[in-house]
Amino acid sequence: MKLELRGITKRFGALTANDSIDLTVEPGEIHSLLGENGAGKSTLMNVLYGLYQADEGDILLDDVVQNFDGPGDAMAAGIGMVHQHFMLVPVFTVAENVMLGHEETGFAGTLDIGAAREKVREISDRFGFDVDPDAIVEDLPVGVQQRVEIIKALSRDAHVLVFDEPTAVLTPQETDELMETMRRLRDGGTSIVFITHKLREVREVSDRITVIRLGKVVGEAEPTASNAELASLMVGRAVELTVAKDAPKLGDDALVVDGLTVTDSVGTVVVDDVSFSVRGGEILAVVGVQGNGQTELTEAIVGLQDRVGGSIRLNGNELLGRSVREILDAGVGFVPEDRSVDGLVKEFSIAENLMLDRSHGAPFVSAGSVQLRDLERFAIEKIDEFDIRTQGPAQPAGFLSGGNQQKVVLARELSRELSLFIAAQPTRGVDVGSIEFIHTRIVGTRDAGIPVVVISTELDEAAALADRIMVMYRGKVVGIVPGDTSREEIGLMMAGMEAGAEGAAS
């Protein structure tokens, strides 16, 4: 099936998310839509899927104009979407999930689960998915759950499949399997739109590449284009994609975590007897598929978890049991994984956000009053130093782009005297140009002799920054390996396989 978008424009108030976008996907083609987060890729696909209504433009399938009032219309026309966050009911079987919303009935109006099972087997066999229709979804690995999403779409006769950032929750091996699945689907005649911001993946699997920047199509590229060429199209300038760093000058053990255990509100152990250390002048990257305890580990170190056991020592001083304020005052800098929720007060000005860690005393507060001139002078200095693109220090932080919001958080945390720097998902939702800047500042912090912990689901990022990599799986440490360990080995560890005897030593 041929898909064509002509002049699609979508506005949200004064913001034009899609600006007269043209896109053609030929039958049996993998067409990648490449662009940074916020470029307008997902908005465009939500228009295609009927979740949004375009303000201008047309959607055509096999040269026939379509009018979708909702996802049901899009699915009926042959469009399926595999979402970044799976739309599955965890306690249902595969077959039950596949038939959900499209239930077939048999004798006396009962649900025909047998027909759903047969459909799952037929599609699974056709594409080599190896999915058991009676398996409970929550018991399946993440990569297999994604295959269930694909089966669900194909069971509804989808001829155009949209994959929206599909590798975000996959190990490297699962990502490779997905790439092979996409090729098999293409070879079977399915048209595929692959939405991503990952250059390696788009070059590996695409037949054609369209690049979107700030809601507009800025160019097309062949899969043979270099990473540098694609990155330049994405951000509009040349970008240095490699992280330049010298060998570390290691100090003594600074952060020592011993037997750390974190239990959630319902009694589930989410961090299970974790021990590791980080030396001064070292970057330790913590990797793993999202949801394997990395978030809780980070929050435990900075005092944001209540049910914690074990020991967390920084330069010989115990942090466990101290308040968040006391831990920050001990010199811990923290970039949280969700800047919108935990990193910024969007209604506050940039200047006010830059003083959040130090709102209780010098240098910005004296005798209970904010020293406005000192704060403004400081904010102007940091806006320049961290290249924050803004109208000025009084602009509300919520009006900034994602990359500039992250720079505000980074500027605040790196403008104090630090004993430890923790950065969780430091470049999530950030453009390639800002990634370059953020990575440089993280390496600079390490080179100043400060221990650094980076938590990232982006394996390429972790490998580029890390002196050592710690892999977590189901709350446990699988192993701690050198930063130059192969993607393949780390991917196996992310799936729960132990590292070799040499690599497992910390």
N, C-alpha and C positions, 0 to 999 in steps of 0.2 A: 504493500500500500504506500502510495506517495503522500507525504505530508508537506503542506506549504503554508507558511504564515506570511501574510502580506500587510505591511504597515501597521503592525500591532503596537498600539500605544495604551499604556495603563498609568493613570495618575492616582495619587493618594493626596488629596488636597493640593498644596503647592508643589509637592514632590512628583516628578515624572519618573516612575520606576522603569518603564519601557518606552522608548522614544522611536516610533516608526520602524520597528524591527521587521526585517525580511529574513526568512529562513526556509530552505527547502531540504527535505530529507527524502532521498530516493528509496524505492523498495529494496530491501536487502542491504541496507547501508548502516554503518555505525557512524553517526554524526555527533561529534563532541561539541558541547557548548561550554567554552572555557572562559573563566573570569573569576575575579576575586569575590569573596563574600560581600554582598551588597551591590554587586554589579547589575543585578536584575534578572539573573538566570532562573531562579526558582519562581519569581513572579511570572515570568513568561510561561513557564510550564504549568503554573496554576491557572493561567488563562486558558491554555490548551486543554487542561483537564476539567474545565468548567467550574473550578473553585472561585475564580474571579471572572468578571465580565470586562472585556476590553472596552476602552472608551472610543477607540478607533481601530479599523483594520478588520481583516477577514482570516478565518481558518478554513483551509481547503483540504479535503481528502480525495485523492484521485480526481482532482480538478473540480470537485463539487463543494460549494460553500456550505459550511456547517454552522449551526446555531445551537450552542450548548448552554442550557439553563442550570446545569449541575453536573457532577461527576457521573451520574447515572446515564446522562445523554452521551457523554464522552465514551464511557465503557460500551454502550450499545453501538456506537459508531466504530468501535475497534481500537480504542486507545486505552492502554493500561499504564499504571504508574507504580514503580517500586520505590517507596519512600525511604528516606534516610533513617527515620525512626519507624520500625516495623509496625504495621497495622494488624497485629495478630492478638488473639485472646490466648494468653499463656496456658490456661488450664484446659483448653480445648485440644482435641486431636488435630492432626494435619487435615484430615478429611472434613472435620467439622468447621475448621477455619476456611477451607476452600469453598464450602457451600454457603457460608454465612452471608446473608443478604440476597442469596440467589437459591434459596432452598427448593429442592424438588421433592414432591410428595408421591408416595406410592399408594398401596391399598389402604382404604378408609382414611385417607388424608395424613397418614404417618410420614415422617421424614424418610426419604430414600437415601440413607447413609451409604448403602451399597453402591449406588450410582456415583456418589462422590468419591468413594474409595477407588472405584474403577477408573474414574477420570484422573485421579492423582497418579495411579499406576501407569496409565497410558502416557501421560505427559512426562512422567519421570523416566520411563523406559525410552521414550523418543529422544530425550535430550541427555540421557545418562546421569540423571540427578541422584538416583539411589536414595529416594525418600520413602519411608514407611508411612502409609496413610493413617495407621493407627497409633503412631507415636504422639505423645503429649508434647506440645510445642515447647514448653518451658524446659523440657529435658534435652532439647536438641542444641548442638553447638550453634553459635551465632551464624556461621556461614550456611548451615543447613536451614536455619530459620529464613534466611534470605531467599533460598531456593523455594521455600514454601510460598513466599510473597510472589515469586515469579510464576510458580504453578498456578496460584490464585488468579493472576492476571491472564495467563494463557488459557485457563479453563473458561474464561469469558470471551474467548475468540479475539484476543488482542492481536492486531496486526502491526501496531506501533507501540513500542514499549519505551517508557521514560524512566531512566535510572537517575534519581536525584541524590548526588553525593553518596553513592552506594558503598564506598569502601571505608567510610568513617569508623565503623565498628568492627572491622575485619583484621585478622592477622595477615602478614604478608602472604602466607600460603593460601589463605582463604581468598585474598585479593587475586592471586594468580588463577585460582579456580573460577572466580567470577569472570575474569577476562576470557577464559576459555569458554565458559557458558555463553557469554555475549557473542563470541565468534560462531558458536553452533547455532544460536538463534538467528544470527544474520544469514548464515549459510542456508538456513531453512526458509528464508524469505521474509523474516521479521525486520521491520525498520526500527532502529534503536536511536534514541536521543540520550546521550551520556553527559550528564551535568557534573562538572568537577572543577576543582582549582589545582589539581595535582598534575604537574607537568609530565612526570614519568609515565603515569597511567594513560594520559591522553595520547601520548606519542606511541604507546605500545599497542593500543587497540583500535584507534580511530581509522576510518577511511577518509573523513574530511573533518576539519576543525573550524568552527566559527568562534571568534573572540568578541566578548561583550565587555565594554567599560563604561561605567556610569550610565547604564541603561541604553547604550547605543551599540550597534555592531560597528567595530572599528577595523575589522579585517578578517580574512580567511587564511588558513595555513594548511600545508600538507603535513602528514605525520613525520615526514623527514626533517621538518624544521627543528632547529636546535632549541634547547631549553632557554637559552639566552634570547633567541628571537621571539619565542612565545611569551616570555616574561616581559619583554619590552613592549609587545602589543598590549599585554594586560594592564600595564601601569603607565605607558606612554613615555618611557625613558629607558635608558640602559640600566640594568640592575646587576649587581654582583651577587651571584647565587651561592658561592662557596663561602664558608665561614673561615676567616683567616685567624689562626691561633698558633702560638708557639707551644712547645712542650711545657707542661705545668711545672711551676716551682713550688713543690709541696712542703707544707708545714706539718705541724703535729695534728693528731686527731682533734677536731674542734667540736663536731656534732657526733655524739655517741648515743645511739638508740639501742636499747637492750630489752628483749622480751616484750615488745610493745604489743598490746592486745586492745582492740576497740570493739565494743559491743553496741549494736544499734538498739532502738527503742523497743523492739519486740524480742530482744535477747539473742539475736543472730550475731555470731562472731564475724566481723567484716575485715578486721586486721588481726592476723593469727600468729602471735609469737614472732614478731619481726625484729631482727637485729641487724644493724649495719653502722658504719661510721663514715664520716666525710672529713677529709683533712683540709686545712687552710690552703687556698690556692688551687682547689680542685672543683670540677663540676661533676656531680653525680646525677645522671638522668634516670628517672624512674619511669619505666614503660610497662605497658600491658593494655589489653583491650579495656575500654572504658567500663567501669563497674567492678573491677577486681580489687578494690581496696585502696587505690591510689588517693582518691579524694579524702577518705577518712584518715589515712596516714598523715596527709598534709595538715588537715584540720586539727589532728591530735597534737602535732608539733607546735602549732600556734595557739593552742588552748581553746579550740572551738568544739571539741568533743567532750562529753560529760562522763561517759562510761569507759574509762581508760585505765589499763594496768601496765606495769613495767616501769621503764626508766627512760627519760630523755634528758641528756646532759649536754650543755653547751659551755665549752671551756671550763668543764668541771663543775658547773652549777646546775642543779636539777631544775628543769622547767615544769615537770609534771606537777599539777596541783596549783600552779600559779595562774593568775588571771590573764586574759588576752592583753590588757593594758600593761601588766608587768612584763609579759614576754616581749611585746613590742619595745618597751623601754629598755629591755636587756640587749637590744640591738638586732632584733630579728626583723628583716624586711620581707614583706609578703605580697606577692601579686596573685590574687585569687583567680580561679579558673573562670568565673563568671563576673566580669567587671561590672556588668549592668546591675547585678543584684548585690554583690559583696564588695566591689572595688570603688564605686563612685556613688555620690548622691547627685543624680542627674539634674535636679532642680538647683543645686548649688553652683556657684560660679567656678571657673577653673581655679582661681586663686583660693577659694574656700576649700575645694577638694585637695589642693596641694598642702593644706595645713591640717588635714583631718588627723594624722598621727600625732600632731603636736598642738592640739587645741586646748591643752590644759596648762600650758606654761610657756617658758621661753622657747624660741625667740619671738613668737607671734602674739603671745598673750601676757599681759602684765597687769597686776591688780584687778584681774577679772575682765579686762578690756582687751579687745583685739587691736593690735598695733597696725592700723590699716596701711600706713605708708610703707612700713617694713614688709608687710605681706605683699603689697602691690609690686614693690621693687624685686622681691624674691620671685614672684610669679612671672614677671617680665623676663627675668634672667633665665628661668627654667623653660619658658616658652621658646626662647631663642636656643638654649643649649640642646633641648630635646626635639627641636624642629616641629613644634606643635602648631598645626595650621589652624589659626583662629582669628577672630576679629579683635581679640584682646582678653586680658585676664578676667574681665567682668562677664564674659559670655558664659551662659549655662553649659555645663559639661555635656548635657544631653543633646545639645545641638551639634556636637562634633561627630565626625565619622568614627567608625569603630577603631581604626588605626590610631587616630589622634586621641581618642579616649584612653586607649591602652598606654599611649605615651604619657598621659597625665598620671596614671597610676604608677608607671615606671619612674617618672620624675620624682614623685612624692617619696617612693620607697628608697630610691638610690641617692636621695639628697640628705640622708641622715648618716650618722656614723654607725656602720653595721658590723655585727659579729657573725651574721648568717643571712644569706639571701635565698628565699624560696620563691620560685616562679612556676605557677601551675598553668599549663596551657598558655604560655606567654604570647603566642602569635595566633591564637584562635580568632578567626574573623578579621584578620589583619591583611592588608594588601602586601604584595611582594616587596615593594619599596620600604614599607615600615618594618617588615620582617628583617630585612638587611640591617636596619638601624638597631632594632631590639637585640638581635644576635650580637652585634658589636658591643653593645652596652653590657650584656651578660658576660661575655668573654673578658671585657675590661674589668668587671667586678671580680672575677676569678683571678685575673692577673694582679689585682691589688692585694692578693693574699687572703681574700674572704672565701669561706666555703660556700658553695652554691649547690642547691638542689633544684633541678628542673623536672617537672612532671609533664609529660607530653604523650599524646596518642599518635603524634606524627613521628614515625620511626626515623624518617630521613632527618628531621630536626634533631632528635635525640642523638643520632649517630654523629651529626655534624658538630654538636656542642660538647658532647660528653667526653670526659677522661675515663669514666667507668659508667657502665649501664647496669641498673638493677631491674630485674624483670619480676613482676608480680602476677600471680594467678590465684584466683579465689582466696585472696587475703594473705597469701603466703609469698615469701621470697623464693622464687625458683632458682635464682642464681645471680651472681654479680660478676660481670665480664668486662674485659677491656672495651673502650669506646670504638675500636676498629673491628669488633666482632662482626661476622657476616650477617646480612639481613636474614638469610635462611636459618642460621642457628638461633638468632633472636626470635624469629617467627615461631620456631618449634617450641621455644621456652614460653612464649606468650600463650601457646596452646596447652601448657602444663608439663612439658617434657623437661626433665632435669638437665642442667648444663653439665658438660664434661667435668671431670674431677678437678682439672686445672682451672677451668673458668668459674667453677662454683665457689672457689676460695675468695673471701672478701678481705 
